Amino acid sequence: MEIDALDRQVTHALRINGRAGYREIGAVLGVSDQTVARRYRRLREEAGLRVVGLPNHIELGYESWALRLRAAPDAAMQIARVLARRPDTGWVSITSGGTEIAASVRIPASIDRESLLLQKLPRTPRVVAVSAHCVIHNYVGGAVGPDLRDDALTAEQIVALTPVRSPDSPARLTPGDAPLIEALSWDGRLSYTELSAGTGWPESTVRRRVQELFGSGSLYTDVEIEPELYGFRAAVMLWLSVAPSRVASVGAALAEHEEIVFAAATTGPTNVQATAICEDMPAFYRYLTEKLGSLDGVERIESAPVLKHVKQLGSVR
């Protein structure tokens, strides 16, 4: 599949506002709503594009944990798939020759984190080692906003598409929202009619609740894609050991690197975690040696190519 300039614009628009209507996007891009709808369907069917609606763990005050699991070679994929089906995992990837699993877990304050981190994971058959470190600050990716690879739209177009927030809204997720969250985490562009059918709620209730949760920032949308179709064939996970006094400046610098799609400060000996996506491994080498390695305060870098994304963002069945 060939990705052209309009495909990139539609993708960027959906990152800005995943629930924007075809007519709204078309008006900003200067094309018809039918053209936007046609491009969206093509990107979804042929490029693996998916818009998902997710709880904003930052806004909601959830704990986020970065996990690294080492498993027996014949068990890593099975364990990764089990993790991917959990609603509290944000992403799950296989790295390091197929024996290591990297994942993120977002845990509401009301949930017993010890059950997962101290009991279930270490006792999982064929898991050799587990390390878990708490994310203490997010710099790039996910709820923080689109990364610098999204450059298809002008500043004016971005402003026009950015959804209006209602910062004074008290809306927060409740256990009763679970059917709605499940539906949106599979397809964030489901219509109110489709969400009504999936949740069993009246359409008016669905409309009001969706608007409340997105307006308050409790939910946000993001986009899954196949990076290779957009010219990026080298995804690499990074764990950095940074001098404590330089963690904030290194995180701010990473946020300005177009290669970085995720970066966060964590607890643990490697106190900054990031994901870089480059055109190929020679491009990653240049990034590593010319930009990343020269950052003041970076004392050690561990890297591992991503062999497979088992889960990117949304629900996996």
Summary of the structure (lengths in Angstrom):
residues: 317
radius of gyration: 19.7
end to end distance: 25.7
largest distance: 56.4
contacts: 993
relative contact order: 0.18
helix: 41%
strand: 27%
